[in-house]
Amino acid sequence: MAGEEQLEWFDAQLRDHHYLGAGRPVGDYLRQIVMVRGRPAALLVWGPACYALKDRDEWIGWGATMRVERLKLVVQNRRFLLLTDKGAAPNLASQTMAAALRALPAHWQARFGYRPLLAESFTDPESYAGTCYKASNWEPVGFSAGFSRHRADFYVPNDRPKRLWLYPLGPKARTQLCAAQPPPDCRAGVLPAPTGTLPLTRPQLESLLEVFRRAPDPRGKSVQYRIGAVLTIVAMALLCGRREFSQFARFAQSLSQPQRQLLGLPRKPGCKAFWQVPSYSVFYDVLTRLDADAFATLLVGWLQAHAGQLPCALALDGKMIRDHLGVLSLVDHDDGAPQALALYDQKEGTTRCEQTAATALLGGLPALDGKVITADALHCQRATARTIVEQGGEYCLQLKANQPSLLDHARQLDALPDTPFLPRRPKATADSNIAASTPSPSRPRPSTSPSPAA
């Protein structure tokens, strides 16, 4: 069959014989046909993975930011159809599934330019036991939360949790999904790092709102949007990496209707289920009159109450919101989750500059035992380094020409002969290691293997 005819035949088989139908192609979408003795025996469809699955993400070890970056390295088995009568060919389901999984990474890379590392699928425990998945060495890791996608509120409950199955597409897939750098043939599927995410639960959102409800309102009493809701939106936007008044307004627009209702925002006149959000002018009016130190104190207190144990690696960085306000953040290297914030008015040279704010922020933390603080060249200062050490932590600070004597000393150390701590490998040794790591030619595939449809 020609490519277009094969597609029509493939979708017609799913439409007529699969209980979920053919489905719609979305994102990176691959069809596989498993051939046995020259005849089609099974059809499989693979597509994008679910955006967020608690059990899957915990099994992998993903934080929120790493999940967003590497989600395309997980593919979902959306359809699996045997083209034989039930019971006509024992073990055919597990055999064809195993063959499809062996060929999937190469097929996916040939079609989309990157290799996936993990496959996921679901079964309805009320209808199917998932026997073929278990026989093909898929691992059951939990259940979905029982929600379906809905364009208005994003997700709505369906009261039908599905069993989640995972299958690593390589012996080191789980480690590679969390590695600092994914394998070279996977990197085309890695998305640019987002500015930051803050996955607040409902209790966390309620507690943050309660904190800012106690803040004084610099605008007076006759206002449409109460100070607690406005400052809660600002805090969430800051913790998600937003740094402009316009970004705060766009962040507010992205809130779902249930979130807006929870924040106590005003309902739109004449609409029963639509809550309005503050505009650019509201955020500008509040933040240009706000007592910045009082805001920072409330937010840092909330962060410390919910942070739990500090992560092992923390990044210190500051960003200016136009010329009005600077935000210094101490965040987790892994997922960007903020641990503390401070506000400042200039990069350096004042009593409330970023450098002095960093020293005060680090000195005010409970402890930094066993933690490593990283920062750019602006924070390569004696006071910052001394504070980190006194708090029990270690530091890795960038060094540039802003510290000429220290930079010259570092260059002299780098020019010294090999040391026991930083040995240099001879070039021949490095070349031989590279040659030794060259992959061997691939083995011939078995006769029972899936071939991708057009």
N, C-alpha and C positions, 0 to 999 in steps of 0.2 A: 504494500500500500504506500502511496505517496504521503508526505508529511501531513497535509491538511486532512486527507481521508483518515489517516491513522488517529489524529486528534479527535475527529468526529466519532470514530468507532470507539475509542477509549472512553470518552465522556458518555457515550450512549450506553456502554456496558455498566458504568457506575450509576447512571440515571435509572436504568431499568432493574438493576439487581442489588444495589447497595441501599441499605435502609436509610442512609443519610443523603442519598442522591449524589450528584457529581460535584456540587459545591462550586464556588467562584474562585478563580485564580487571583491571589493577592500576593504582593511582594515577590521575593524569589520563590519560584514555584516549579517543582520538578515532577514529571510523571515517569514511572518505571514500569516496564513489562518484563516479567520473568518467563523465560522460554524453557520448556522441558521437551527434549526430543523434537525440537523444531516447531513446537506449537505453544501458543500463549497459555500459561498456567495460572498466573496471578497478576493483578494490577495493584500498584501502590502509588500514592500521591504524597509528596513532601512539601511543606511550606514553612512560613515563619513560625517561631515559637511564641508561646504566650508571653505577654509583657512582664507580668510579675506572678510568680508562684512561690509561696513561702517555703514549702517543703523542698522544691527544686533548688532554690537559691541557697537554702541552708545546707543542702547536700553538697553543692558545689563549693560553698564558702564565699559567695558573692556579697558585696555591699551594694548599696543602691547605685552608686556611680559606675562601678565595674559592670553591673548588670546592663546598664544603658549602653556602655561602650561595646560590650561583647555579646549582646543578645543574638546577633546574626550567626554566631558560631554554634548556636543550638537550632536544630531543625525539628519540625514536628511531623510525625506520621499522621496525615489527615484522613487517608482512606486506605483500606486493605481489602481486596476482593479476590477470592478464589474463583476461577472459571470452571470449576467442576462441581458436581453434585456433592452434597454433604455426605461424608463417609466413603466416597468413591475411591479416594487415594489417601490412605492413612499417612500421617506425618507430613503431608504436602504443605500445610500451612507453616509449620516451623522451618521446613527445609527452604521454602521460597523466601520466607522472611530473612533467614540467615544469609541466603545468597544476595538478597537486596541490600542488606546492611554491609556486606563485604564490598559491594560495588559502589555504595552511596557516596563515600568521600571523593572518589575519583570522578564520578558522574557530576557531582555538585561543583567540583573545582573546574571541570571542563566547561560547564555551562555558565557559572557565575564568577569564576576567577579566584575563589578562595575555598579552603578546605574546612568543613564543619568538624566540630569536636564531640558533639553530644546530640543524641536523638531523644525526643520525648514523645509520648503518646498517652492516650486516655482510653479507659474502658468503663462502661456503665456497669457497676457491680450488680444492679438489679436485673440485667439482661445477659451479661457475659462474664465469665470467670477469668478471661485473659490467658487461657491455657497456652495458646501459641506464643504469646509474649514471654511467658515463663519458660517455655521449652526452648526459646531462642536466646535465653540468658538476659532478658530485660530484667531490671531491678525495680520492684514496687517500692516507692519511697513515701507514699502518703496519699492524700486526696486533695482535690481542688476544693475551693471554699464554697462552691455551689452558686456561682454567679454567672450571668450571661451579659455580653456586651450590649449596651443600649446607648444610642447616640445622644440622648438628652442628659442622662445622669451617669453616663460612662458604663456603670455596671448595675444590674438589678438581680435580686435573688431568684433562683429557679428551683431551689429545694431538691436538686439532684446532683450531689457531689459525685465526681468521677475519680476513679482510681488512677493515680499518676504512675507511669512507667518511664524509666530512664535507661539509656544504653550508651555507654562510652564508645566512641568511634575510633578508639586507639588505646594502647596500654597506659599512656600517660595523660589521657584527655582531661581528667579531673584536675591534675596538677597544672596542666597547660592553660586551663581556663582561668586560673588565678595567678599565673606567673606574671612577673613584672613586664615581660615582653612575650606575647604569644609567638608561636612558630612562624617563620617567614611566609610559608604558604597559607597562613590563616589571616595575615594582617590586613589584606584587602577587605575583609569582612568586619574589621574593627572600626567603629564610628568615632569621630572626634569626641574628646572628653567634654561633657556638659559643664556649665558654669558651676554646678552644684545642685544637689537635691536634698530635701529635708522631708522624709516620709513620716509626717506626724500622724499618730493615731488620734482617735477622737478624744480620749482622756487627756493626751498631751496638748491638743488644741484648746480644750476647755481650760486646762490649768494655765496655759499661756495667756489666754484671754482674761482670766481672773486676775493675773498679775498686773496687766496693763489697765484694767478697769480702775485700779487704785491711783493711777498716774493723774496729776493735775492737767486740766485742759487749758492751754494758753489762749484759746480762741474765745472763751466765755461760755455761756450756757445755751444760747439759741443756735444750735447747730443741727444739721441733718444727720451727720455721721458721728457717732460717739467716739470719744478718744480711745476707749479700749479696743474697739474693732479696728480703727485706723492704725494704731500702733502695733496690733497683732499682725496685720497684713504687712506692715513695714518690716517687722522682725522676721517673719517668714520669708519675705522677699530677700532681705539681707543674707539670711542663712542659706538661701538658694543661689547666692552669687550675684543678685541684682544690685546695681550701683547707681542708677539714675532715677529721677522722678518719673520719667516716662516708662521705665521698666517696672516701677512699683505699680503704676496704673495698669500696665498690661498683665502683670502678675495677678492683680485683683480680678481682671476680666477672666482669667483662666480658672478661677474658683468655681466649683460646681454649685448648683442651687442649694443642696443640703448643707454645704460648707458655709455658704453665705447666710443661710438661716441660722446656723449654729453660732455665727459671729454676731447675731443680732442686728444685721444690716436692715435698712428700711425696705418694705415691700413696695413694688411699683404700683402706683394707683391703677385700679381696675384689673389687676392681675393677681390671681390667687397663689400662683406658684412661681413667681419671679421676684428675686430680691436684687436690689441695685447695689452697685459698688462705688467707692469714692473715685473721683476723677483726678486728673493731673493737678488741677488747681487746689484740691483738698489736701493732697500730700504736700504740695509746695507750701501751702499756708501753715500746716501743722509743723513741718520740719524746720522751716525758717524761724519759727518762734519757740521751738522746743528747747527745754533744758536738756542738752545732750548728755551731760554727766548723769543725770537722774535716769534717763532712758537706758544708758549703758549699764548702770547699776542694777536696774530691774531685770534686764535681759541676761546679764552674766549670772545673776543669782538664780534665774530659772534654769539656765544651761547647766550650772554646777549641780543643781538639785536633780537633774535628769541625766547627767552624763554618765553616772556610774564610774567604773574604772577607766582612767584615761588610756587611750591606745598607745602602742609602743612607739609610733613615729608621728610627729605633729609638725605641720608646716605653718610658719608665721609669715603673714603677708598683709599689706595694707593697700587700700584702693580709695581714691578721692571721689566723692560724689560732687561733680563739678567743682566749684570753689567754695562750697558751703561746709562740707563735712567730710572727714576721712574715717574709714572703718578699718580697723586692724583686726584680723581674724586669726585664730589658732585652730586649725582643722586637722582632721584625721587624714593621713596620707591615702588610706585605702579607699574610703567612700566619700570623702569630703565633708563628713559630719562635723559641724563646728563644736568646739569645746569651750571657747571663751571669746569675747569680743571687747574691744576698747575703741573709743572715739578720739580723734585728734583734729587739729586745724591746719597743720602744715607738715611737709615731709621731714624737715629738719630745721633747727635753729631757733625754736621757740620753746617755752615751758610746757606747751601742750602739743609738741610735734610727734611724729610717728615713732621716733627713737625713744623718747621718754615714755610714750604710751606703752611701748613694748616692754620696757624694764618694769613698769608698774604692773602691767598685765601678768607677766611671768612671776613677779614677786608675790602677787596676790593669790596664786594658785595654791591648793593644799600641799602638793608635792609633785615632783617630777622624777621620782625614783625609777630608774631603768628606762627612761624615755629619751628619745633623740629628737631635738628641735632643729629643724632646717629653716633657713631664711636667706634672703638675697643679700647683696653686698651692702645695702643701706644699714643692715643690722649687724655688720661685722664690727662691733664695738666692744671695748673692754667691759663696760657696764652690763651689756646684754649677756656676754659670755659668763661673767662672774655671777650674775643672777641665776642663770641656768644651772651652773655647777653648785651653787649654794643650795638650790632647791633639789639637788640630788640627780639632776639630769646630765645629758651630754649634748653637744651641739655639732652641727655641720653647716658652716656659714660660707657663703660665696665670697671670694676675694677678687677685687678688681683694683683699678688704679686709684680709687678713693683712699686706699691705704698704701701709698707708694713704698714706704720702708718695709712693711710687712710683705707686700707682693714681691719685692726684690729678694727678701730673705727666703721666701717660698721657692723662688726660681733657683736660688743657690742650692737649696736642699734637693731640688729636683735634678740638678746637674751632678750631684755626688754619685760615686759608684754604687753598685747594687747594695742594698741593705737586706737584713734578714726579714724585714717586714714587707718590702716592696721589691721582690726580685724581678728582673727582666728576663723573659725567655729568649734564647737565641732564635734568630730568624729561621734557621734550618729546622729547629724543633717545632716551631709554630707551623711551618709549611708541611712537615710530616704529619702533624696532628690533623691538619685540614684534609690532607690526602686520605688519611685513615678514616675520616668521617664521611667520605663520599659514598652515597647509597649504592647498593648493588642492583643489577638489573632486576626488574620485577618478574615474578614467576608467572607462568601461563595461568589464565583463569580456568576454573572448572567448566565443564560443558553446560552445567545448569547455572546460568548467571543472568541477571537482569540487564536489559538494554534500554536506554532512555528513549522515550518517544520524542518526536519533534516538538 
